[in-house]
Amino acid sequence: MSEPREPLPVLLMLAVFSRHAEAFRWARQKLSAAWGPLALEGTMVEFDETDYYEATMGGPLRKQLWAFQYLVDADRLPELKHQTNAWEQEYARQASHAEPRPLNLDPGYVTQAKLVLASTKDHAHRIYLDRGIYAEVTLRYHKGRWEPWPWTYPDYRRTEHQHFLEKCRHLLKEGLPRRSID
């Protein structure tokens, strides 16, 4: 019989998207204060693979992936998703944008083998975690590259995002400090 083991800490990452440059600045300040400095920033890309968010966020949207300097425990993902949802609402209340959701913050984590994203929406390929939050393995690392699943969002198939995730794997190999974040 196999014995349960504590999992390795994970690299916390976040997808940020908006049409407002000031939303990115606000998010960077808010998240760096709470979660620590950024270790990596992905390329800012046009988020044009879907019009799903247009009604609540306007357009054109831009998206950027961030990774943080400290490793965290994977079981914090539900708490972090609730925190980012609250920050989205805080920004929407204080900003003077016409859209009801001018900022989207999607937390997840990277391991050597996978990218996991948090979601409030259930689906056949998502596992319930806690407090209304589900986890989705969005990409897997296999045979030296990131591979999508049939359900992988189209933008995570982009070369820019895959390059960012490769850098995340290198950070994990180098070793980062572990920290309990607020």
Summary of the structure (lengths in Angstrom):
residues: 182
radius of gyration: 16.0
end to end distance: 36.8
largest distance: 58.2
contacts: 536
relative contact order: 0.21
helix: 33%
strand: 34%
